Amino acid sequence: MAEYHLLNQPFTFKNNLINLALTNAIEEPILVSIKPELLTYLREMLSNSSLKIEGVLAEQVNSKRIAYTNKEKFEHLMEKNPLLKDLKEKFGLDPDF
């Protein structure tokens, strides 16, 4: 299944070099393990013996911090709606409870 996911990633092709986008570092060893068989297949099917494949680790664009604790969740909600802070103070609420 990991190979299937890896091979469905976007890629670029330029000057006989296939750059395969890797979403995380775990996919790199998977690519290394299937690379010889994949290259053989592609070279035969495309009649191009000079093909090469490289994995390029894509930078994470949306690396949002995930709120785990009740306090972190409440702080996240307060960023969206500052009036929650007033309610917390007015009623003496504790988000850790």
N, CA and C atoms as an extended XYZ file, in Angstrom:
291
Properties=species:S:1:pos:R:3:atomname:S:1:resname:S:1:resid:I:1 pbc="F F F"
N         0.823       -1.193        0.000 N   MET     1
C         0.000        0.000        0.000 CA  MET     1
C         0.867        1.258        0.000 C   MET     1
N         1.992        1.215        0.711 N   ALA     2
C         2.876        2.380        0.760 CA  ALA     2
C         3.460        2.682       -0.619 C   ALA     2
N         3.774        1.638       -1.371 N   GLU     3
C         4.297        1.832       -2.724 CA  GLU     3
C         3.243        2.476       -3.617 C   GLU     3
N         2.007        2.050       -3.477 N   TYR     4
C         0.911        2.602       -4.259 CA  TYR     4
C         0.759        4.094       -3.970 C   TYR     4
N         0.786        4.454       -2.688 N   HIS     5
C         0.667        5.859       -2.296 CA  HIS     5
C         1.847        6.667       -2.854 C   HIS     5
N         3.032        6.106       -2.783 N   LEU     6
C         4.231        6.784       -3.261 CA  LEU     6
C         4.159        7.038       -4.765 C   LEU     6
N         3.697        6.054       -5.512 N   LEU     7
C         3.648        6.186       -6.967 CA  LEU     7
C         2.499        7.069       -7.442 C   LEU     7
N         1.593        7.425       -6.568 N   ASN     8
C         0.506        8.341       -6.927 CA  ASN     8
C         0.824        9.791       -6.577 C   ASN     8
N         2.044       10.040       -6.120 N   GLN     9
C         2.463       11.401       -5.797 CA  GLN     9
C         2.742       12.177       -7.078 C   GLN     9
N         2.630       13.500       -7.041 N   PRO    10
C         2.956       14.297       -8.228 CA  PRO    10
C         4.446       14.187       -8.565 C   PRO    10
N         4.757       14.327       -9.836 N   PHE    11
C         6.145       14.245      -10.276 CA  PHE    11
C         6.382       15.241      -11.403 C   PHE    11
N         7.659       15.521      -11.627 N   THR    12
C         8.055       16.346      -12.766 CA  THR    12
C         9.036       15.553      -13.603 C   THR    12
N         9.052       15.833      -14.903 N   PHE    13
C         9.937       15.130      -15.822 CA  PHE    13
C        10.670       16.163      -16.663 C   PHE    13
N        11.998       16.164      -16.560 N   LYS    14
C        12.792       17.104      -17.329 CA  LYS    14
C        14.168       16.503      -17.564 C   LYS    14
N        14.614       16.526      -18.810 N   ASN    15
C        15.942       16.021      -19.191 CA  ASN    15
C        16.174       14.588      -18.716 C   ASN    15
N        15.213       13.724      -18.959 N   ASN    16
C        15.292       12.301      -18.600 CA  ASN    16
C        15.392       12.059      -17.096 C   ASN    16
N        15.019       13.036      -16.299 N   LEU    17
C        15.033       12.899      -14.849 CA  LEU    17
C        13.613       13.037      -14.323 C   LEU    17
N        13.168       12.041      -13.593 N   ILE    18
C        11.846       12.058      -12.969 CA  ILE    18
C        12.041       12.433      -11.509 C   ILE    18
N        11.494       13.577      -11.117 N   ASN    19
C        11.536       14.014       -9.721 CA  ASN    19
C        10.201       13.669       -9.083 C   ASN    19
N        10.241       12.738       -8.149 N   LEU    20
C         9.039       12.278       -7.471 CA  LEU    20
C         8.933       12.988       -6.131 C   LEU    20
N         7.809       13.652       -5.896 N   ALA    21
C         7.606       14.394       -4.649 CA  ALA    21
C         7.342       13.429       -3.501 C   ALA    21
N         8.132       13.531       -2.453 N   LEU    22
C         7.956       12.724       -1.253 CA  LEU    22
C         7.327       13.599       -0.176 C   LEU    22
N         6.311       13.080        0.491 N   THR    23
C         5.632       13.878        1.501 CA  THR    23
C         6.313       13.818        2.866 C   THR    23
N         7.077       12.748        3.118 N   ASN    24
C         7.812       12.654        4.375 CA  ASN    24
C         9.040       11.773        4.191 C   ASN    24
N         9.915       11.777        5.180 N   ALA    25
C        11.185       11.052        5.084 CA  ALA    25
C        10.999        9.539        5.083 C   ALA    25
N         9.875        9.050        5.524 N   ILE    26
C         9.622        7.612        5.559 CA  ILE    26
C         9.497        7.044        4.151 C   ILE    26
N         9.069        7.860        3.210 N   GLU    27
C         8.884        7.389        1.844 CA  GLU    27
C        10.201        7.197        1.101 C   GLU    27
N        11.269        7.801        1.575 N   GLU    28
C        12.555        7.693        0.887 CA  GLU    28
C        13.074        6.255        0.830 C   GLU    28
N        13.091        5.506        1.941 N   PRO    29
C        13.541        4.113        1.845 CA  PRO    29
C        12.622        3.244        0.977 C   PRO    29
N        11.341        3.576        0.934 N   ILE    30
C        10.400        2.832        0.087 CA  ILE    30
C        10.765        3.048       -1.370 C   ILE    30
N        11.072        4.303       -1.728 N   LEU    31
C        11.470        4.605       -3.100 CA  LEU    31
C        12.763        3.875       -3.457 C   LEU    31
N        13.712        3.861       -2.538 N   VAL    32
C        14.985        3.168       -2.789 CA  VAL    32
C        14.747        1.683       -3.036 C   VAL    32
N        13.811        1.090       -2.320 N   SER    33
C        13.568       -0.349       -2.475 CA  SER    33
C        12.875       -0.698       -3.789 C   SER    33
N        12.020        0.187       -4.312 N   ILE    34
C        11.314       -0.134       -5.557 CA  ILE    34
C        11.956        0.505       -6.785 C   ILE    34
N        12.956        1.330       -6.578 N   LYS    35
C        13.569        2.089       -7.664 CA  LYS    35
C        14.141        1.205       -8.783 C   LYS    35
N        14.916        0.152       -8.501 N   PRO    36
C        15.471       -0.650       -9.602 CA  PRO    36
C        14.386       -1.279      -10.487 C   PRO    36
N        13.390       -1.864       -9.869 N   GLU    37
C        12.316       -2.494      -10.632 CA  GLU    37
C        11.510       -1.458      -11.412 C   GLU    37
N        11.249       -0.314      -10.802 N   LEU    38
C        10.499        0.753      -11.455 CA  LEU    38
C        11.271        1.323      -12.646 C   LEU    38
N        12.567        1.553      -12.458 N   LEU    39
C        13.383        2.069      -13.555 CA  LEU    39
C        13.440        1.089      -14.722 C   LEU    39
N        13.604       -0.180      -14.425 N   THR    40
C        13.628       -1.200      -15.479 CA  THR    40
C        12.326       -1.190      -16.260 C   THR    40
N        11.216       -1.147      -15.553 N   TYR    41
C         9.909       -1.138      -16.203 CA  TYR    41
C         9.735        0.107      -17.081 C   TYR    41
N        10.032        1.287      -16.529 N   LEU    42
C         9.849        2.531      -17.278 CA  LEU    42
C        10.775        2.608      -18.488 C   LEU    42
N        12.023        2.160      -18.328 N   ARG    43
C        12.967        2.188      -19.448 CA  ARG    43
C        12.507        1.286      -20.594 C   ARG    43
N        11.960        0.124      -20.245 N   GLU    44
C        11.466       -0.785      -21.282 CA  GLU    44
C        10.213       -0.234      -21.946 C   GLU    44
N         9.258        0.247      -21.158 N   MET    45
C         7.993        0.725      -21.713 CA  MET    45
C         8.155        2.009      -22.536 C   MET    45
N         9.098        2.852      -22.144 N   LEU    46
C         9.286        4.126      -22.830 CA  LEU    46
C        10.441        4.096      -23.831 C   LEU    46
N        11.125        2.978      -23.903 N   SER    47
C        12.279        2.824      -24.800 CA  SER    47
C        13.286        3.955      -24.594 C   SER    47
N        13.616        4.188      -23.345 N   ASN    48
C        14.543        5.249      -22.991 CA  ASN    48
C        15.445        4.722      -21.881 C   ASN    48
N        16.677        4.361      -22.249 N   SER    49
C        17.582        3.751      -21.279 CA  SER    49
C        18.295        4.774      -20.394 C   SER    49
N        18.064        6.049      -20.622 N   SER    50
C        18.746        7.064      -19.821 CA  SER    50
C        17.853        7.696      -18.753 C   SER    50
N        16.711        7.092      -18.483 N   LEU    51
C        15.829        7.614      -17.438 CA  LEU    51
C        16.455        7.469      -16.061 C   LEU    51
N        16.189        8.443      -15.222 N   LYS    52
C        16.630        8.411      -13.823 CA  LYS    52
C        15.469        8.870      -12.954 C   LYS    52
N        15.450        8.396      -11.711 N   ILE    53
C        14.411        8.781      -10.757 CA  ILE    53
C        15.075        9.307       -9.493 C   ILE    53
N        14.565       10.433       -9.015 N   GLU    54
C        15.015       10.996       -7.748 CA  GLU    54
C        13.806       11.341       -6.900 C   GLU    54
N        13.937       11.145       -5.619 N   GLY    55
C        12.895       11.549       -4.682 CA  GLY    55
C        13.230       12.906       -4.101 C   GLY    55
N        12.270       13.818       -4.122 N   VAL    56
C        12.473       15.161       -3.589 CA  VAL    56
C        11.486       15.365       -2.449 C   VAL    56
N        12.026       15.622       -1.282 N   LEU    57
C        11.185       15.832       -0.110 CA  LEU    57
C        10.515       17.194       -0.204 C   LEU    57
N         9.191       17.196       -0.301 N   ALA    58
C         8.425       18.438       -0.426 CA  ALA    58
C         8.295       19.092        0.938 C   ALA    58
N         8.406       20.414        0.972 N   GLU    59
C         8.253       21.146        2.222 CA  GLU    59
C         6.783       21.186        2.623 C   GLU    59
N         6.536       21.088        3.892 N   GLN    60
C         5.173       21.147        4.407 CA  GLN    60
C         4.730       22.602        4.449 C   GLN    60
N         3.671       22.903        3.719 N   VAL    61
C         3.163       24.267        3.674 CA  VAL    61
C         2.241       24.535        4.853 C   VAL    61
N         1.363       23.602        5.144 N   ASN    62
C         0.374       23.776        6.212 CA  ASN    62
C         0.788       22.985        7.442 C   ASN    62
N         1.766       23.474        8.142 N   SER    63
C         2.172       22.777        9.353 CA  SER    63
C         1.573       23.493       10.559 C   SER    63
N         0.261       23.335       10.729 N   LYS    64
C        -0.433       23.961       11.852 CA  LYS    64
C        -0.171       23.156       13.115 C   LYS    64
N        -0.119       23.855       14.206 N   ARG    65
C         0.053       23.196       15.498 CA  ARG    65
C        -1.284       22.636       15.924 C   ARG    65
N        -1.265       21.411       16.377 N   ILE    66
C        -2.493       20.745       16.801 CA  ILE    66
C        -2.678       20.943       18.299 C   ILE    66
N        -3.869       21.337       18.689 N   ALA    67
C        -4.187       21.534       20.110 CA  ALA    67
C        -4.608       20.202       20.716 C   ALA    67
N        -3.895       19.782       21.757 N   TYR    68
C        -4.198       18.505       22.403 CA  TYR    68
C        -4.898       18.676       23.745 C   TYR    68
N        -4.399       19.584       24.563 N   THR    69
C        -4.973       19.744       25.895 CA  THR    69
C        -6.177       20.680       25.843 C   THR    69
N        -6.963       20.643       26.905 N   ASN    70
C        -8.126       21.529       26.980 CA  ASN    70
C        -7.710       23.000       26.957 C   ASN    70
N        -6.601       23.312       27.631 N   LYS    71
C        -6.120       24.691       27.659 CA  LYS    71
C        -5.729       25.155       26.255 C   LYS    71
N        -5.012       24.302       25.506 N   GLU    72
C        -4.606       24.653       24.142 CA  GLU    72
C        -5.833       24.821       23.238 C   GLU    72
N        -6.819       23.976       23.416 N   LYS    73
C        -8.048       24.082       22.619 CA  LYS    73
C        -8.777       25.391       22.925 C   LYS    73
N        -8.837       25.727       24.221 N   PHE    74
C        -9.512       26.963       24.624 CA  PHE    74
C        -8.771       28.190       24.097 C   PHE    74
N        -7.430       28.153       24.143 N   GLU    75
C        -6.642       29.274       23.621 CA  GLU    75
C        -6.857       29.436       22.120 C   GLU    75
N        -6.967       28.326       21.420 N   HIS    76
C        -7.235       28.378       19.981 CA  HIS    76
C        -8.602       29.010       19.713 C   HIS    76
N        -9.588       28.629       20.505 N   LEU    77
C       -10.922       29.215       20.349 CA  LEU    77
C       -10.928       30.695       20.706 C   LEU    77
N       -10.114       31.092       21.711 N   MET    78
C       -10.026       32.503       22.085 CA  MET    78
C        -9.401       33.328       20.961 C   MET    78
N        -8.493       32.723       20.188 N   GLU    79
C        -7.913       33.445       19.047 CA  GLU    79
C        -8.988       33.734       18.007 C   GLU    79
N        -9.912       32.803       17.855 N   LYS    80
C       -10.991       32.997       16.893 CA  LYS    80
C       -12.048       33.969       17.419 C   LYS    80
N       -12.304       33.908       18.730 N   ASN    81
C       -13.343       34.740       19.334 CA  ASN    81
C       -12.833       35.291       20.668 C   ASN    81
N       -12.303       36.512       20.671 N   PRO    82
C       -11.725       37.088       21.891 CA  PRO    82
C       -12.727       37.281       23.029 C   PRO    82
N       -14.018       37.276       22.729 N   LEU    83
C       -15.015       37.446       23.788 CA  LEU    83
C       -15.043       36.263       24.757 C   LEU    83
N       -14.511       35.130       24.337 N   LEU    84
C       -14.449       33.969       25.228 CA  LEU    84
C       -13.588       34.257       26.454 C   LEU    84
N       -12.570       35.096       26.290 N   LYS    85
C       -11.717       35.457       27.427 CA  LYS    85
C       -12.526       36.207       28.476 C   LYS    85
N       -13.403       37.118       28.017 N   ASP    86
C       -14.253       37.863       28.948 CA  ASP    86
C       -15.199       36.923       29.687 C   ASP    86
N       -15.770       35.958       28.977 N   LEU    87
C       -16.668       34.991       29.610 CA  LEU    87
C       -15.922       34.142       30.632 C   LEU    87
N       -14.724       33.743       30.282 N   LYS    88
C       -13.912       32.932       31.192 CA  LYS    88
C       -13.654       33.695       32.490 C   LYS    88
N       -13.276       34.959       32.368 N   GLU    89
C       -12.980       35.772       33.547 CA  GLU    89
C       -14.242       36.097       34.339 C   GLU    89
N       -15.333       36.375       33.619 N   LYS    90
C       -16.584       36.759       34.281 CA  LYS    90
C       -17.153       35.610       35.108 C   LYS    90
N       -17.112       34.407       34.562 N   PHE    91
C       -17.677       33.253       35.262 CA  PHE    91
C       -16.650       32.434       36.025 C   PHE    91
N       -15.378       32.832       35.971 N   GLY    92
C       -14.326       32.138       36.711 CA  GLY    92
C       -14.108       30.713       36.214 C   GLY    92
N       -14.144       30.546       34.905 N   LEU    93
C       -13.999       29.212       34.317 CA  LEU    93
C       -12.519       28.817       34.223 C   LEU    93
N       -12.287       27.517       34.322 N   ASP    94
C       -10.947       26.978       34.208 CA  ASP    94
C       -10.934       25.974       33.060 C   ASP    94
N       -10.231       26.257       31.970 N   PRO    95
C       -10.247       25.352       30.815 CA  PRO    95
C        -9.539       24.012       31.089 C   PRO    95
N        -8.743       23.927       32.149 N   ASP    96
C        -8.059       22.669       32.467 CA  ASP    96
C        -8.965       21.685       33.200 C   ASP    96
N       -10.128       22.139       33.645 N   PHE    97
C       -11.017       21.263       34.407 CA  PHE    97
C       -11.630       20.289       33.491 C   PHE    97
